[in-house]
């Protein structure tokens, strides 16, 4: 709630920027804070975009002054010195800075490329020959040759699945025979993804290198993205290690459940009472939405074959057991703008982000005149032999020259500083050879250094970033001081009650009566009507009056009397408005029969209870406290307005 209130506050008022006024003259001065004309125009136009002026300048200025007074009070109270304040502000800055510390153009290009691939689902087979990223050249060559031999066997006609089960190092091969099912972007390593999206159905790849090793890939099929689907399922599990008898029983049980469905049984009820998937069973078998590559192959294929909602499959066998799958809903592939958020979330956590980082680094290098001393860099190459790269210790024992390795803007990195970076981050370098190892670490160091420098200068480089940070700064102060002095205080029951007592005469409610209304139906007959009237008058004050009267008025199976009781105000009941409001029984004759109104209690005009008007009172009490507080602040802090500049602002804005 705190964050939501803060956001609303920022949107509504945007009252920052005071710390960074560069105008020699100021439009507004509140205490020691000066706000320039340009700042004020920016704020006003920001809150009134596209000419949709909801607030005139004079009215907005008055609101702004009130806000500035509160912020001054918060600063004087030392709220900006609290650790909680500094932590919260740092959190907002970190989030905001992300938008300024990436190459947005490169990122957008990647997203569009990803979306184009996202349109297509690929079904592929693969065989993995394991080879770690840090394998020696000899081990890498051996793995590559093995991959080529396997490829040749498949090319000459051996079934892919048979070869995969005998040769693949993928631990899932015995389950799926190397079949990955349908998948799309961000579900395989980049090199693998690049390969399959460049292949045609039926094509067999050359060995594809990823961090896991070499892959032989065969693309089975390509199709349009099927969108996402929501299903429920009933499952009878046959986990690994199940005996033949257990597997047979599971098959028999799922067939029995299918027959019950065919005979009209409710799917959700069967799932709740019979499914072995206990998590989904609680929801009637319901599973989260999923798309291509997000569910086991056989399950996914069967689910996407369902053409209509509420249609269900025959029993489907997977490695986990038997399933009956019911389609609940389906949505097509979204357009780019809708898919962008999903793709961006995947991009932000993937290897593709390195491309955006590389582009961003390149732009900063150019902007800040980045230069590397290649002689200094080459000094590190001979030290990074295989023992150094693969050993636990990354300390450089040689005497390091006192030279700068690289420079940019007013920053530099010495050779000693880079050696220290290697000591702490050496395990993150590319291990293939000494040159690529040192260069990969240097790239990390440069990226980190450039990013830190850019981050430290965002306020000076981007005025909008500075303005927004000031909004957050003042917004947190405003929230904290208002919460303490207004919102929390208005929740105090004692203060609220005292305020209500000063205004309760404004919330009067009219006279009320508590009454019982006896309606004797018109078809009752005169004799029985007289008898019922006599009974009502005799017993209406007894606790058991209802039972006595209803018993007296029964004819056949039905009672001829309707009894209603309650409390009413003037105008709320036509029958009550037709009788004199005095205690006792009043008799009326209507088209519907004879009416007896028994008024048991009278209440005159009185104030409503606090609970009845609490919402209004709290709101008014907050306004009262705020007005009182602002008046105190106006007396405490000096407020001055440059009227000449204000005229110019109005002229510029056209208001």
C-alpha positions as CSV (number, residue, x, y, z in Angstrom):
1,X,0.0,0.0,0.0
2,X,2.9,2.3,0.7
3,X,4.3,2.0,-2.8
4,X,0.8,2.3,-4.4
5,X,0.1,5.5,-2.4
6,X,3.5,6.8,-3.3
7,X,3.0,6.2,-7.0
8,X,-0.4,7.9,-6.9
9,X,1.2,10.8,-5.1
10,X,3.9,11.1,-7.8
11,X,1.5,10.9,-10.6
12,X,-0.9,13.4,-9.0
13,X,1.6,16.1,-8.1
14,X,5.2,15.5,-9.4
15,X,6.6,18.1,-7.0
16,X,10.3,17.5,-7.3
17,X,13.3,19.1,-9.0
18,X,14.0,21.8,-6.4
19,X,17.5,20.6,-5.6
20,X,18.7,21.0,-9.2
21,X,17.4,24.4,-10.3
22,X,19.9,26.0,-12.6
23,X,17.9,29.2,-13.1
24,X,19.4,32.4,-11.8
25,X,16.0,33.7,-11.1
26,X,13.4,31.6,-9.3
27,X,9.7,31.5,-9.8
28,X,9.0,30.2,-6.3
29,X,10.9,30.1,-3.1
30,X,9.7,27.9,-0.2
31,X,12.0,28.3,2.9
32,X,15.5,27.8,1.3
33,X,14.3,25.8,-1.7
34,X,14.1,27.6,-5.0
35,X,12.1,26.4,-8.0
36,X,12.9,27.9,-11.4
37,X,10.3,28.9,-14.1
38,X,11.5,26.1,-16.5
39,X,11.2,23.5,-13.8
40,X,7.7,24.6,-12.9
41,X,6.6,24.6,-16.6
42,X,8.0,21.1,-17.0
43,X,6.1,19.9,-13.9
44,X,2.9,21.6,-14.9
45,X,3.0,20.2,-18.5
46,X,3.9,16.8,-17.2
47,X,0.8,16.7,-15.1
48,X,-1.4,18.1,-17.9
49,X,-0.3,16.2,-21.1
50,X,-1.5,16.8,-24.6
51,X,-3.3,20.0,-23.7
52,X,-5.7,18.3,-21.4
53,X,-5.5,20.9,-18.7
54,X,-7.5,19.7,-15.7
55,X,-5.9,22.3,-13.3
56,X,-5.2,26.0,-14.0
57,X,-1.7,27.3,-13.3
58,X,-2.8,29.4,-10.3
59,X,-4.6,26.4,-8.8
60,X,-1.7,24.1,-9.5
61,X,0.8,26.5,-8.0
62,X,-1.3,26.6,-4.8
63,X,-1.3,22.8,-4.6
64,X,2.4,22.8,-5.4
65,X,3.2,25.2,-2.6
66,X,1.3,23.1,-0.1
67,X,3.4,20.1,-1.1
68,X,6.6,22.0,-0.9
69,X,5.8,23.1,2.6
70,X,5.3,19.5,3.7
71,X,8.5,18.4,2.1
72,X,10.4,21.1,3.9
73,X,8.9,19.9,7.2
74,X,9.9,16.4,6.4
75,X,13.5,17.5,5.7
76,X,13.6,19.5,8.9
77,X,12.3,16.4,10.8
78,X,15.3,14.5,9.5
79,X,13.4,11.9,7.6
80,X,15.9,12.0,4.8
81,X,18.7,10.9,7.2
82,X,16.9,7.7,8.2
83,X,18.4,4.5,6.9
84,X,15.0,3.2,5.8
85,X,14.6,6.3,3.6
86,X,18.0,6.0,2.0
87,X,17.4,2.3,1.3
88,X,14.1,2.9,-0.3
89,X,15.4,5.7,-2.4
90,X,18.3,3.5,-3.5
91,X,15.9,0.8,-4.5
92,X,13.9,3.2,-6.7
93,X,17.1,4.5,-8.3
94,X,18.3,1.0,-9.1
95,X,15.1,0.1,-10.8
96,X,15.0,3.4,-12.7
97,X,18.7,3.2,-13.8
98,X,18.1,-0.1,-15.6
99,X,16.4,1.7,-18.4
100,X,19.5,4.0,-18.9
101,X,22.1,1.3,-18.6
102,X,21.2,-0.9,-21.6
103,X,21.2,-0.4,-25.3
104,X,17.5,0.0,-25.9
105,X,17.9,-0.1,-29.7
106,X,19.9,-3.3,-29.6
107,X,17.4,-4.7,-27.1
108,X,14.4,-3.8,-29.3
109,X,16.1,-5.4,-32.3
110,X,16.7,-8.6,-30.3
111,X,13.1,-8.7,-29.2
112,X,11.8,-8.3,-32.7
113,X,14.1,-11.1,-33.9
114,X,12.9,-13.3,-31.0
115,X,9.3,-12.5,-31.9
116,X,9.8,-13.6,-35.5
117,X,11.2,-16.9,-34.2
118,X,8.5,-17.1,-31.7
119,X,6.0,-17.4,-34.5
120,X,7.4,-20.8,-35.4
121,X,7.5,-24.0,-33.3
122,X,10.1,-26.6,-34.1
123,X,10.1,-30.3,-33.5
124,X,13.7,-31.7,-33.4
125,X,15.7,-34.7,-32.5
126,X,19.1,-34.5,-31.0
127,X,22.1,-36.5,-29.8
128,X,24.5,-35.0,-27.2
129,X,28.2,-35.7,-27.1
130,X,29.2,-34.2,-23.8
131,X,32.2,-31.9,-23.8
132,X,32.5,-29.2,-21.1
133,X,33.2,-25.6,-22.1
134,X,36.6,-25.8,-20.4
135,X,37.7,-29.0,-22.0
136,X,41.2,-29.3,-23.4
137,X,41.8,-29.0,-27.2
138,X,42.5,-32.7,-27.3
139,X,39.3,-33.6,-25.5
140,X,37.3,-31.2,-27.6
141,X,38.7,-32.8,-30.8
142,X,37.9,-36.3,-29.6
143,X,34.3,-35.3,-28.8
144,X,33.9,-33.6,-32.2
145,X,35.2,-36.7,-34.1
146,X,32.8,-38.9,-32.1
147,X,29.9,-36.6,-33.1
148,X,30.9,-36.8,-36.7
149,X,31.0,-40.6,-36.6
150,X,27.5,-40.6,-35.1
151,X,26.3,-38.2,-37.8
152,X,27.6,-40.5,-40.5
153,X,25.8,-43.5,-39.1
154,X,22.5,-41.6,-39.2
155,X,23.3,-40.2,-42.7
156,X,23.8,-43.8,-43.9
157,X,20.4,-44.8,-42.7
158,X,20.5,-46.0,-39.1
159,X,17.3,-44.9,-37.3
160,X,17.9,-41.7,-35.3
161,X,16.2,-42.9,-32.1
162,X,18.2,-46.2,-32.1
163,X,21.5,-44.3,-32.5
164,X,20.4,-41.8,-29.9
165,X,19.6,-44.4,-27.2
166,X,23.0,-46.1,-27.8
167,X,25.2,-43.0,-28.2
168,X,23.7,-39.8,-26.6
169,X,25.0,-38.5,-23.3
170,X,21.6,-36.7,-22.7
171,X,20.2,-38.4,-19.5
172,X,16.6,-38.0,-20.9
173,X,17.4,-40.1,-24.0
174,X,15.9,-43.3,-22.6
175,X,12.7,-41.5,-22.0
176,X,12.3,-39.5,-25.2
177,X,14.7,-41.2,-27.7
178,X,16.2,-37.8,-28.3
179,X,12.9,-36.2,-29.3
180,X,12.7,-32.8,-27.8
181,X,9.1,-32.2,-29.0
182,X,7.9,-28.8,-30.1
183,X,9.7,-25.8,-28.7
184,X,10.4,-22.2,-29.6
185,X,12.7,-19.3,-28.6
186,X,14.6,-19.2,-25.3
187,X,14.1,-22.9,-24.6
188,X,17.4,-24.1,-25.9
189,X,21.0,-22.7,-25.9
190,X,21.6,-19.9,-28.4
191,X,23.9,-21.9,-30.7
192,X,21.3,-24.7,-30.8
193,X,18.5,-22.3,-31.4
194,X,20.4,-20.6,-34.2
195,X,21.0,-23.9,-35.9
196,X,17.5,-25.3,-35.8
197,X,15.9,-22.0,-37.0
198,X,18.3,-22.1,-40.0
199,X,17.4,-25.7,-40.9
200,X,14.6,-27.3,-43.0
201,X,12.5,-30.3,-42.0
202,X,14.4,-33.5,-42.6
203,X,17.8,-31.8,-42.5
204,X,20.6,-33.2,-40.4
205,X,23.0,-30.7,-38.8
206,X,26.8,-30.8,-38.5
207,X,28.0,-30.9,-34.9
208,X,26.7,-27.8,-33.0
209,X,28.8,-26.7,-30.0
210,X,27.1,-25.5,-26.8
211,X,28.3,-25.3,-23.2
212,X,27.2,-28.9,-22.8
213,X,29.0,-30.3,-25.7
214,X,28.4,-31.2,-29.4
215,X,24.8,-31.8,-30.7
216,X,23.7,-33.7,-33.8
217,X,20.3,-32.3,-34.7
218,X,17.6,-33.4,-37.0
219,X,14.6,-31.1,-37.6
220,X,11.4,-33.1,-37.8
221,X,8.8,-30.4,-38.4
222,X,8.1,-26.7,-38.3
223,X,4.7,-25.2,-37.7
224,X,3.0,-22.0,-36.8
225,X,3.0,-21.2,-33.1
226,X,-0.1,-22.9,-31.6
227,X,-0.5,-20.3,-28.8
228,X,-1.0,-21.3,-25.2
229,X,-3.5,-23.7,-23.7
230,X,-5.0,-24.4,-20.3
231,X,-6.1,-27.9,-19.5
232,X,-7.1,-30.1,-16.6
233,X,-6.0,-33.7,-16.3
234,X,-6.7,-36.9,-14.4
235,X,-3.5,-38.9,-13.8
236,X,-2.8,-42.5,-12.7
237,X,0.9,-42.5,-11.9
238,X,3.5,-45.1,-13.0
239,X,6.7,-43.7,-11.6
240,X,10.1,-45.1,-12.4
241,X,10.5,-48.5,-10.6
242,X,6.8,-49.4,-10.9
243,X,6.2,-53.1,-11.2
244,X,4.4,-54.6,-14.2
245,X,1.5,-55.3,-11.9
246,X,1.4,-51.6,-10.8
247,X,1.6,-50.4,-14.4
248,X,-1.3,-52.8,-15.4
249,X,-3.4,-51.5,-12.6
250,X,-2.8,-47.9,-13.5
251,X,-3.9,-48.7,-17.1
252,X,-7.1,-50.4,-15.9
253,X,-7.9,-47.6,-13.5
254,X,-7.5,-44.9,-16.2
255,X,-9.8,-46.9,-18.5
256,X,-12.4,-47.1,-15.8
257,X,-12.3,-43.4,-15.2
258,X,-12.6,-42.8,-18.9
259,X,-15.7,-44.9,-19.1
260,X,-17.2,-43.0,-16.2
261,X,-16.6,-39.7,-18.1
262,X,-18.2,-41.2,-21.2
263,X,-21.3,-42.0,-19.0
264,X,-21.6,-38.4,-17.9
265,X,-19.5,-38.2,-14.7
266,X,-18.1,-34.8,-13.8
267,X,-14.4,-34.4,-14.8
268,X,-13.4,-32.1,-11.8
269,X,-15.0,-34.4,-9.3
270,X,-13.2,-37.5,-10.7
271,X,-10.0,-35.6,-10.7
272,X,-10.4,-34.5,-7.0
273,X,-11.2,-38.0,-5.9
274,X,-9.0,-40.1,-8.1
275,X,-6.0,-38.2,-9.7
276,X,-2.6,-39.1,-8.4
277,X,-1.4,-35.6,-9.2
278,X,-2.3,-34.2,-5.8
279,X,-1.4,-30.6,-6.6
280,X,-3.7,-30.3,-9.5
281,X,-6.4,-32.6,-8.1
282,X,-7.2,-29.9,-5.5
283,X,-8.2,-27.6,-8.4
284,X,-10.3,-30.3,-10.2
285,X,-7.2,-31.3,-12.2
286,X,-6.5,-27.8,-13.5
287,X,-2.9,-27.0,-14.6
288,X,-1.3,-23.6,-15.4
289,X,-1.3,-22.2,-18.9
290,X,1.5,-23.7,-21.0
291,X,2.9,-23.3,-24.5
292,X,5.3,-25.2,-26.8
293,X,8.2,-26.9,-25.0
294,X,6.8,-26.3,-21.6
295,X,5.2,-29.7,-21.1
296,X,6.3,-33.2,-21.7
297,X,6.1,-34.1,-25.4
298,X,3.3,-36.7,-25.5
299,X,1.1,-34.7,-23.1
300,X,1.6,-31.5,-25.1
301,X,0.8,-33.1,-28.4
302,X,-2.4,-34.7,-27.1
303,X,-3.5,-31.4,-25.5
304,X,-3.0,-29.3,-28.6
305,X,-5.0,-31.8,-30.7
306,X,-8.1,-30.9,-28.7
307,X,-10.2,-28.6,-30.9
308,X,-12.8,-27.3,-28.5
309,X,-13.1,-26.3,-24.8
310,X,-14.4,-29.1,-22.5
311,X,-13.3,-31.8,-25.0
312,X,-11.1,-34.5,-23.5
313,X,-8.7,-37.1,-24.7
314,X,-8.7,-40.8,-24.5
315,X,-6.0,-42.0,-22.0
316,X,-2.6,-40.7,-22.9
317,X,0.7,-42.5,-21.9
318,X,3.7,-40.6,-20.8
319,X,6.8,-41.5,-18.8
320,X,5.0,-40.4,-15.7
321,X,1.9,-42.5,-16.1
322,X,-1.5,-42.3,-17.7
323,X,-3.5,-39.0,-18.3
324,X,-6.9,-38.0,-19.4
325,X,-6.6,-34.4,-20.6
326,X,-9.5,-31.9,-20.8
327,X,-9.1,-28.6,-22.7
328,X,-10.4,-25.6,-20.6
329,X,-9.3,-22.7,-22.7
330,X,-6.9,-21.7,-25.5
331,X,-5.4,-18.4,-26.6
332,X,-3.7,-17.7,-30.0
333,X,-0.1,-16.4,-30.3
334,X,-0.3,-12.7,-29.1
335,X,0.7,-9.7,-31.3
336,X,4.1,-8.3,-30.8
337,X,3.2,-5.5,-28.3
338,X,1.4,-8.1,-26.1
339,X,4.2,-10.7,-26.4
340,X,7.0,-8.1,-25.8
341,X,6.7,-8.2,-22.0
342,X,7.0,-12.0,-22.0
343,X,9.9,-12.1,-24.4
344,X,11.7,-9.3,-22.5
345,X,11.4,-11.2,-19.2
346,X,13.1,-14.2,-20.9
347,X,15.6,-12.0,-22.6
348,X,16.6,-10.3,-19.4
349,X,17.7,-13.7,-17.9
350,X,19.3,-15.2,-20.9
351,X,22.6,-15.3,-22.8
352,X,21.1,-12.9,-25.4
353,X,21.5,-10.0,-22.9
354,X,25.2,-10.2,-23.6
355,X,24.6,-8.9,-27.1
356,X,22.8,-5.9,-25.8
357,X,25.6,-5.3,-23.2
358,X,28.2,-5.6,-25.9
359,X,26.4,-3.0,-28.0
360,X,26.0,-0.7,-25.0
361,X,29.7,-1.0,-24.1
362,X,30.6,-0.1,-27.7
363,X,28.6,3.1,-27.6
364,X,30.1,4.1,-24.3
365,X,33.6,3.4,-25.5
366,X,33.1,5.7,-28.5
367,X,31.4,8.4,-26.4
368,X,34.1,8.5,-23.7
369,X,37.2,8.1,-26.0
370,X,38.1,4.6,-24.7
371,X,41.7,3.5,-25.3
372,X,43.6,0.3,-24.5
373,X,47.3,-0.1,-24.2
374,X,47.8,-3.3,-26.2
375,X,51.4,-3.7,-25.0
376,X,50.2,-3.7,-21.4
377,X,47.4,-6.2,-22.2
378,X,49.9,-8.5,-24.0
379,X,52.0,-8.6,-20.8
380,X,49.3,-10.8,-19.2
381,X,49.1,-13.4,-22.0
382,X,52.2,-15.5,-21.1
383,X,51.1,-15.7,-17.4
384,X,47.8,-17.2,-18.2
385,X,49.0,-20.7,-19.0
386,X,46.9,-23.8,-18.5
387,X,48.0,-24.2,-14.9
388,X,47.0,-20.6,-14.1
389,X,43.6,-20.9,-15.9
390,X,42.6,-24.3,-14.4
391,X,44.2,-23.9,-11.0
392,X,42.4,-22.6,-7.9
393,X,44.7,-19.6,-7.3
394,X,44.6,-16.7,-9.8
395,X,47.3,-14.6,-8.0
396,X,49.9,-13.1,-10.4
397,X,53.3,-13.4,-8.8
398,X,55.3,-11.6,-11.4
399,X,56.2,-7.9,-10.8
400,X,53.5,-5.9,-12.5
401,X,54.5,-2.8,-14.5
402,X,53.2,0.6,-13.3
403,X,51.1,1.3,-16.4
404,X,47.6,2.1,-17.3
405,X,45.8,-0.7,-19.1
406,X,43.0,1.4,-20.4
407,X,41.6,4.9,-20.1
408,X,38.3,6.6,-20.8
409,X,36.8,10.0,-19.9
410,X,38.5,10.9,-16.6
411,X,38.8,7.2,-15.6
412,X,41.6,4.6,-15.8
413,X,42.5,1.1,-14.9
414,X,46.0,0.2,-14.0
415,X,47.6,-3.2,-14.7
416,X,47.7,-3.8,-10.9
417,X,43.9,-3.1,-10.7
418,X,43.3,-5.6,-13.6
419,X,45.5,-8.2,-11.8
420,X,43.4,-7.8,-8.7
421,X,40.2,-8.2,-10.8
422,X,41.6,-11.5,-12.2
423,X,42.4,-12.7,-8.7
424,X,38.7,-12.3,-7.7
425,X,37.0,-13.1,-11.0
426,X,39.5,-15.4,-12.7
427,X,37.1,-18.4,-12.7
428,X,34.7,-16.6,-15.0
429,X,37.1,-16.3,-17.9
430,X,36.9,-18.3,-21.1
431,X,39.3,-21.2,-20.5
432,X,40.2,-22.2,-24.1
433,X,43.6,-20.4,-24.4
434,X,45.5,-17.7,-22.6
435,X,44.6,-14.9,-25.1
436,X,40.8,-15.6,-25.0
437,X,41.0,-16.0,-21.3
438,X,42.6,-12.6,-20.6
439,X,40.4,-10.9,-23.2
440,X,37.2,-12.3,-21.8
441,X,38.1,-11.1,-18.3
442,X,39.1,-7.7,-19.7
443,X,35.7,-7.4,-21.4
444,X,34.0,-8.1,-18.0
445,X,36.2,-5.5,-16.3
446,X,35.6,-2.9,-18.9
447,X,31.8,-3.5,-18.9
448,X,31.6,-3.2,-15.1
449,X,33.8,-0.1,-15.1
450,X,31.9,1.7,-17.8
451,X,28.6,0.7,-16.2
452,X,29.7,2.0,-12.8
453,X,30.8,5.3,-14.4
454,X,27.7,5.8,-16.4
455,X,25.5,4.9,-13.4
456,X,27.4,7.5,-11.2
457,X,26.8,10.2,-13.8
458,X,23.1,9.6,-14.8
459,X,21.8,12.7,-12.9
460,X,24.2,15.0,-14.7
461,X,23.9,13.3,-18.1
462,X,20.1,12.9,-18.3
463,X,17.9,15.8,-16.9
464,X,14.8,13.6,-17.0
465,X,16.6,11.0,-14.8
466,X,17.5,13.7,-12.4
467,X,14.0,15.0,-12.4
468,X,12.5,11.6,-11.8
469,X,14.9,10.8,-9.0
470,X,13.9,14.1,-7.3
471,X,10.3,13.0,-7.6
472,X,11.1,9.8,-5.8
473,X,13.2,11.7,-3.2
474,X,10.5,14.3,-2.4
475,X,7.7,11.7,-2.8
476,X,9.1,9.5,-0.1
477,X,9.5,12.5,2.2
478,X,5.9,13.6,1.5
479,X,4.5,10.2,2.1
480,X,6.3,9.7,5.4
481,X,5.5,13.0,6.9
482,X,1.9,12.9,5.8
483,X,1.4,9.4,7.0
484,X,2.8,10.4,10.4
485,X,0.9,13.6,10.9
486,X,-2.3,13.1,9.0
487,X,-3.2,9.6,8.0
488,X,-2.2,7.8,11.2
489,X,-3.5,10.6,13.3
490,X,-6.9,10.4,11.6
491,X,-7.1,6.7,12.5
492,X,-6.9,7.6,16.2
493,X,-10.3,6.7,17.7
494,X,-10.1,9.4,20.4
495,X,-9.3,12.2,18.1
496,X,-11.8,11.1,15.5
497,X,-14.5,10.9,18.1
498,X,-13.7,14.4,19.4
499,X,-13.9,15.7,15.8
500,X,-17.2,13.9,15.2
501,X,-18.6,15.5,18.3
502,X,-17.9,19.0,16.9
503,X,-19.9,18.2,13.8
504,X,-22.4,15.5,14.7
505,X,-25.3,18.0,14.4
506,X,-24.6,18.0,10.6
507,X,-25.5,14.3,10.4
508,X,-29.0,14.2,11.9
509,X,-31.5,11.4,11.1
510,X,-35.2,11.9,11.3
511,X,-37.7,10.3,13.8
512,X,-38.0,6.5,13.7
513,X,-40.5,4.0,14.9
514,X,-40.1,0.4,15.8
515,X,-43.3,-1.4,14.9
516,X,-45.1,-4.6,14.1
517,X,-47.4,-4.7,11.1
518,X,-50.2,-7.3,11.0
519,X,-51.9,-7.7,7.6
520,X,-55.1,-9.7,7.7
521,X,-55.9,-10.9,4.2
522,X,-59.1,-9.5,2.6
523,X,-60.5,-12.9,1.9
524,X,-60.4,-14.0,5.6
525,X,-64.0,-13.4,6.4
526,X,-65.5,-10.9,8.8
527,X,-66.0,-13.3,11.8
528,X,-62.4,-14.6,11.6
529,X,-61.1,-11.1,11.0
530,X,-62.7,-9.8,14.2
531,X,-61.4,-12.8,16.1
532,X,-57.8,-12.2,14.9
533,X,-58.0,-8.5,15.7
534,X,-59.1,-9.4,19.2
535,X,-56.3,-11.9,19.6
536,X,-53.7,-9.3,18.3
537,X,-54.9,-6.7,20.7
538,X,-54.9,-9.1,23.6
539,X,-51.5,-10.8,23.1
540,X,-49.3,-8.3,21.1
541,X,-47.2,-7.5,24.2
542,X,-46.3,-11.1,25.0
543,X,-43.0,-12.7,23.9
544,X,-44.9,-15.5,22.2
545,X,-47.4,-13.3,20.4
546,X,-46.4,-14.5,17.0
547,X,-47.1,-18.2,17.7
548,X,-50.5,-17.4,19.3
549,X,-51.7,-15.1,16.5
550,X,-50.6,-17.4,13.7
551,X,-52.2,-20.4,15.3
552,X,-55.4,-18.4,15.7
553,X,-55.4,-17.3,12.0
554,X,-54.8,-20.7,10.4
555,X,-57.4,-21.8,7.8
556,X,-56.6,-25.2,6.3
557,X,-52.8,-25.3,5.8
558,X,-52.3,-21.5,5.4
559,X,-52.3,-18.5,7.8
560,X,-54.4,-15.5,6.8
561,X,-52.1,-13.1,8.7
562,X,-48.7,-11.7,7.6
563,X,-46.5,-10.3,10.3
564,X,-43.7,-7.8,9.6
565,X,-41.6,-6.1,12.2
566,X,-38.7,-3.6,12.0
567,X,-37.6,0.0,12.4
568,X,-38.5,2.7,9.8
569,X,-38.0,6.4,9.2
570,X,-40.5,8.8,7.7
571,X,-41.1,8.0,4.1
572,X,-39.8,4.5,4.2
573,X,-43.1,2.7,4.8
574,X,-46.4,3.9,3.3
575,X,-48.6,2.2,5.9
576,X,-46.7,3.8,8.8
577,X,-46.9,7.2,7.1
578,X,-50.8,6.8,7.2
579,X,-51.0,6.4,11.0
580,X,-50.2,8.7,13.9
581,X,-46.8,8.0,15.3
582,X,-47.7,7.2,18.9
583,X,-47.3,4.0,20.9
584,X,-50.1,1.5,20.6
585,X,-52.1,-0.3,18.0
586,X,-53.5,1.6,15.0
587,X,-56.0,0.0,12.6
588,X,-56.3,0.6,8.8
589,X,-58.6,-0.8,6.1
590,X,-57.0,-1.3,2.7
591,X,-57.8,-3.0,-0.6
592,X,-55.6,-5.9,0.6
593,X,-57.4,-6.3,3.9
594,X,-57.3,-5.1,7.5
595,X,-54.0,-3.7,8.8
596,X,-53.0,-3.3,12.4
597,X,-49.9,-1.3,13.1
598,X,-48.4,-1.8,16.6
599,X,-45.9,1.0,17.4
600,X,-43.7,-0.3,20.2
601,X,-41.0,2.4,20.3
602,X,-40.6,6.0,19.2
603,X,-37.2,7.8,18.6
604,X,-37.0,11.5,17.9
605,X,-34.5,13.4,15.6
606,X,-30.9,12.6,16.7
607,X,-27.4,12.5,15.3
608,X,-26.3,9.5,13.4
609,X,-23.8,7.2,15.2
610,X,-20.1,7.7,14.3
611,X,-20.0,4.3,12.7
612,X,-22.8,5.3,10.3
613,X,-20.8,8.3,8.9
614,X,-17.2,7.1,9.7
615,X,-16.0,7.3,6.1
616,X,-17.1,10.9,5.7
617,X,-15.8,11.9,9.1
618,X,-12.4,10.3,8.5
619,X,-12.0,12.1,5.1
620,X,-13.2,15.5,6.6
621,X,-10.9,15.0,9.7
622,X,-7.9,14.4,7.4
623,X,-8.8,17.6,5.5
624,X,-9.2,19.5,8.8
625,X,-5.8,18.2,10.1
626,X,-4.1,19.0,6.8
627,X,-5.5,22.6,6.6
628,X,-4.5,23.2,10.1
629,X,-1.0,21.8,9.5
630,X,-0.5,23.8,6.2
631,X,-1.5,27.0,7.9
632,X,1.1,26.4,10.6
633,X,3.7,25.7,7.9
634,X,2.8,28.9,6.1
635,X,3.5,30.8,9.3
636,X,6.7,28.9,9.9
637,X,8.3,29.0,6.4
638,X,8.7,31.9,4.0
639,X,6.9,31.5,0.6
640,X,7.6,34.0,-2.1
641,X,6.4,34.1,-5.8
642,X,8.0,36.0,-8.6
643,X,4.9,37.4,-10.2
644,X,6.6,38.7,-13.3
645,X,8.0,35.2,-14.1
646,X,4.6,33.7,-13.4
647,X,3.1,35.9,-16.1
648,X,5.7,34.7,-18.5
649,X,5.0,31.1,-17.6
650,X,1.3,31.6,-18.3
651,X,2.1,33.3,-21.6
652,X,4.4,30.5,-22.7
653,X,1.9,27.8,-21.7
654,X,-1.0,29.7,-23.1
655,X,-3.2,29.6,-20.0
